[in-house]
Amino acid sequence: MSVVEIRNVHKKFGNLEVLKGVDFNVDEGEEVCLIGRSGSGKSTLLRCINLLEIPDSGQISVFGQDIMKYRNINEYRRKVGMCFQQFNLFSNLNVLENCVLPQRKVLKASREKAVETALFYLKKVGMQDFVNASVSNISGGQKQRVAIARALCVNPKLMLFDEPTSALDPEMVQEVLNVMKTLAQEGLTMIVVTHEMRFAREVADRIVFMDEGVIIEDNPPEVMFTHPENSRTAEFLKAYI
């Protein structure tokens, strides 16, 4: 069953056409990594799926429904979680409250239930010992793990990750990737924009290479990294093969 179906999506920013007719499917339980040079359209595609950007034309269906027809954006975002490069945590709240607030706002959960759920997911990402810590006093890797826990608290059926390790120091990258590997092993449907080729090779069911606003190649990792079908893909991956 397809969780995400994208048909002929175009997106411009001024005169710059960032997405040029993208077609793309993701099935339930798949882990798909989007790779490509900076400016190739990867993050814009992800932001369109989450309605942070509105496509100029084309159609995006998630769980069988045209996402442009949602009247309540919170209803849609109960199903789709997203983690960003810069964490986007609430700096005036502690770790626990960062995970409680979205549940209260989006799910209208009771405080008791929201705290219970927050503690469950903070433990899942290894942050149970930091529940009362200010987010301004924890490391980048810890912030990203809190951001993942916060997204999971609304029980999404699809998770979007936009270069979740790009703002981290190298020694903090692995702790975040380990959390994402666990989520993949548990069967959560994930779309990940990443420059971490080792992670993509180990975790992804499919890797999608984008260049200049179009999908150039879409293949399993064993094909993409050993026998890429397109010369542009091969050139991009040359440093990693």
Beta strands, then each sheet from edge to edge (+ up, - down):
strand 1: 2-13
strand 2: 16-27
strand 3: 31-35
strand 4: 57-62
strand 5: 65-66
strand 6: 80-83
strand 7: 158-162
strand 8: 189-193
strand 9: 206-211
strand 10: 214-219
sheet 1: 2+ 1- 4+ 5-
sheet 2: 6+ 7+ 8+ 3+ 9+ 10-
end
